[in-house]
């Protein structure tokens, strides 16, 4: 048995509002004395949820019961006019071969919306037509069908609870019942619908904007860090090129990559010297790992350049590279030139660094 308090404004579920009220039930019928039914809202046993305002209990039909059964629920307490709600049924006999169960969950529905429900039927006799009705439900709510067909065997019949477009905001309560041909209640379930108007367009747009701002606030630092890492990885400013007549001899010219001018820089060999150019000549950029990629003036890629391993240029001279980044703080000796302490050109002090 399940019992809850329903007023003109809907079902009362607030534990504070229900404090001091007493929910009770009893069962009576042919062949046995009246039996009280213990009800509770503890979430244990037959109760579906603690503190949800629905008081539930379980009772065993006495073996001596022979016919009609009556269940009565009652709510009493200060400020509440005592009200009794009966549920009449009977002991199933050889001719009673119909069983049903209603499934209708709680939901929030906009005016003009619907809530889907299901009637599960087990029919051990010939196909039969069942009735469907609402009890204690306001007129703004209706059923999609008043009748259901129950074929022989087990079946599921769907229906919809329709909320009118003129329904007011608030909770809709009541009961949906399944009836047999004689008008006897075969199954029933509580109606619990929260009617809420649709969210205004401006509010949905504001919510979407707030979500977007949160995503940007989370993702932007990550994206900036990735961009900075990519730029740092491609920055050639730690490279120093050396020009040789032949490998193993002292270099005759050197050129340090420019600072902060992009991932690629260009140079020419003029009169035995490396000369910085813009838009013409050899192009230099970083490759994977410690490799440096060089493209000659015709656009052909030369062999990868690695510190300590000069490559031949088309003019017969040789080009080497020293990578200050690979040397880090100077623990590794430069491939060419002097071994003076190394100082990075890209990780320069910034204003406020002395405060960190």
DADA-V64438 format. One record per residue. N is the residue number from 1. RES is the residue in three letters. PSI is psi as a letter, one per 40 degrees, with the letter a starting at -180 (NA if undefined). Layout:
N,RES,PSI + N,RES,PSI
This chain:
1,UNK,i + 2,UNK,h + 3,UNK,h + 4,UNK,i + 5,UNK,h + 6,UNK,h + 7,UNK,a + 8,UNK,d + 9,UNK,e + 10,UNK,a + 11,UNK,h + 12,UNK,h + 13,UNK,e + 14,UNK,h + 15,UNK,d + 16,UNK,d + 17,UNK,d + 18,UNK,e + 19,UNK,h + 20,UNK,e + 21,UNK,i + 22,UNK,h + 23,UNK,h + 24,UNK,i + 25,UNK,i + 26,UNK,i + 27,UNK,h + 28,UNK,i + 29,UNK,a + 30,UNK,h + 31,UNK,e + 32,UNK,i + 33,UNK,i + 34,UNK,h + 35,UNK,h + 36,UNK,i + 37,UNK,h + 38,UNK,h + 39,UNK,i + 40,UNK,i + 41,UNK,f + 42,UNK,e + 43,UNK,e + 44,UNK,i + 45,UNK,b + 46,UNK,e + 47,UNK,h + 48,UNK,e + 49,UNK,h + 50,UNK,h + 51,UNK,f + 52,UNK,e + 53,UNK,e + 54,UNK,h + 55,UNK,h + 56,UNK,i + 57,UNK,i + 58,UNK,h + 59,UNK,i + 60,UNK,h + 61,UNK,h + 62,UNK,i + 63,UNK,d + 64,UNK,e + 65,UNK,h + 66,UNK,e + 67,UNK,b + 68,UNK,i + 69,UNK,i + 70,UNK,h + 71,UNK,h + 72,UNK,h + 73,UNK,i + 74,UNK,h + 75,UNK,h + 76,UNK,i + 77,UNK,i + 78,UNK,h + 79,UNK,e + 80,UNK,h + 81,UNK,h + 82,UNK,h + 83,UNK,h + 84,UNK,h + 85,UNK,h + 86,UNK,i + 87,UNK,h + 88,UNK,h + 89,UNK,a + 90,UNK,i + 91,UNK,h + 92,UNK,h + 93,UNK,a + 94,UNK,d + 95,UNK,e + 96,UNK,g + 97,UNK,f + 98,UNK,h + 99,UNK,i + 100,UNK,i + 101,UNK,h + 102,UNK,h + 103,UNK,h + 104,UNK,h + 105,UNK,i + 106,UNK,i + 107,UNK,i + 108,UNK,h + 109,UNK,i + 110,UNK,i + 111,UNK,h + 112,UNK,e + 113,UNK,a + 114,UNK,i + 115,UNK,h + 116,UNK,h + 117,UNK,i + 118,UNK,i + 119,UNK,h + 120,UNK,h + 121,UNK,h + 122,UNK,h + 123,UNK,h + 124,UNK,e + 125,UNK,a + 126,UNK,i + 127,UNK,i + 128,UNK,i + 129,UNK,h + 130,UNK,i + 131,UNK,i + 132,UNK,h + 133,UNK,i + 134,UNK,i + 135,UNK,h + 136,UNK,f + 137,UNK,h + 138,UNK,i + 139,UNK,e + 140,UNK,e + 141,UNK,h + 142,UNK,i + 143,UNK,i + 144,UNK,d + 145,UNK,i + 146,UNK,e + 147,UNK,i + 148,UNK,i + 149,UNK,h + 150,UNK,h + 151,UNK,i + 152,UNK,h + 153,UNK,a + 154,UNK,h + 155,UNK,i + 156,UNK,h + 157,UNK,h + 158,UNK,i + 159,UNK,i + 160,UNK,i + 161,UNK,h + 162,UNK,h + 163,UNK,h + 164,UNK,i + 165,UNK,d + 166,UNK,e + 167,UNK,h + 168,UNK,i + 169,UNK,h + 170,UNK,a + 171,UNK,h + 172,UNK,h + 173,UNK,i + 174,UNK,a + 175,UNK,i + 176,UNK,h + 177,UNK,i + 178,UNK,h + 179,UNK,i + 180,UNK,a + 181,UNK,d + 182,UNK,e + 183,UNK,e + 184,UNK,h + 185,UNK,h + 186,UNK,d + 187,UNK,i + 188,UNK,i + 189,UNK,i + 190,UNK,i + 191,UNK,h + 192,UNK,g + 193,UNK,h + 194,UNK,h + 195,UNK,h + 196,UNK,h + 197,UNK,i + 198,UNK,i + 199,UNK,h + 200,UNK,i + 201,UNK,d + 202,UNK,d + 203,UNK,d + 204,UNK,d + 205,UNK,d + 206,UNK,d + 207,UNK,d + 208,UNK,d + 209,UNK,d + 210,UNK,d + 211,UNK,d + 212,UNK,d + 213,UNK,d + 214,UNK,d + 215,UNK,d + 216,UNK,d + 217,UNK,d + 218,UNK,d + 219,UNK,d + 220,UNK,d + 221,UNK,d + 222,UNK,d + 223,UNK,d + 224,UNK,d + 225,UNK,d + 226,UNK,d + 227,UNK,d + 228,UNK,d + 229,UNK,d + 230,UNK,d + 231,UNK,d + 232,UNK,d + 233,UNK,d + 234,UNK,e + 235,UNK,h + 236,UNK,e + 237,UNK,e + 238,UNK,e + 239,UNK,i + 240,UNK,h + 241,UNK,i + 242,UNK,h + 243,UNK,h + 244,UNK,i + 245,UNK,d + 246,UNK,i + 247,UNK,i + 248,UNK,e + 249,UNK,i + 250,UNK,i + 251,UNK,i + 252,UNK,e + 253,UNK,i + 254,UNK,i + 255,UNK,h + 256,UNK,h + 257,UNK,i + 258,UNK,i + 259,UNK,h + 260,UNK,f + 261,UNK,f + 262,UNK,i + 263,UNK,e + 264,UNK,i + 265,UNK,i + 266,UNK,i + 267,UNK,i + 268,UNK,i + 269,UNK,h + 270,UNK,h + 271,UNK,f + 272,UNK,f + 273,UNK,i + 274,UNK,h + 275,UNK,h + 276,UNK,h + 277,UNK,i + 278,UNK,h + 279,UNK,e + 280,UNK,i + 281,UNK,a + 282,UNK,i + 283,UNK,h + 284,UNK,h + 285,UNK,i + 286,UNK,i + 287,UNK,a + 288,UNK,i + 289,UNK,b + 290,UNK,e + 291,UNK,i + 292,UNK,h + 293,UNK,h + 294,UNK,h + 295,UNK,h + 296,UNK,i + 297,UNK,d + 298,UNK,e + 299,UNK,e + 300,UNK,h + 301,UNK,h + 302,UNK,i + 303,UNK,i + 304,UNK,h + 305,UNK,h + 306,UNK,h + 307,UNK,h + 308,UNK,e + 309,UNK,g + 310,UNK,i + 311,UNK,i + 312,UNK,h + 313,UNK,i + 314,UNK,d + 315,UNK,e + 316,UNK,e + 317,UNK,i + 318,UNK,i + 319,UNK,h + 320,UNK,i + 321,UNK,i + 322,UNK,h + 323,UNK,h + 324,UNK,d + 325,UNK,d + 326,UNK,d + 327,UNK,e + 328,UNK,b + 329,UNK,e + 330,UNK,e + 331,UNK,d + 332,UNK,h + 333,UNK,i + 334,UNK,i + 335,UNK,d + 336,UNK,i + 337,UNK,a + 338,UNK,i + 339,UNK,f + 340,UNK,i + 341,UNK,h + 342,UNK,h + 343,UNK,h + 344,UNK,i + 345,UNK,e + 346,UNK,d + 347,UNK,g + 348,UNK,i + 349,UNK,i + 350,UNK,i + 351,UNK,h + 352,UNK,e + 353,UNK,d + 354,UNK,e + 355,UNK,e + 356,UNK,NA
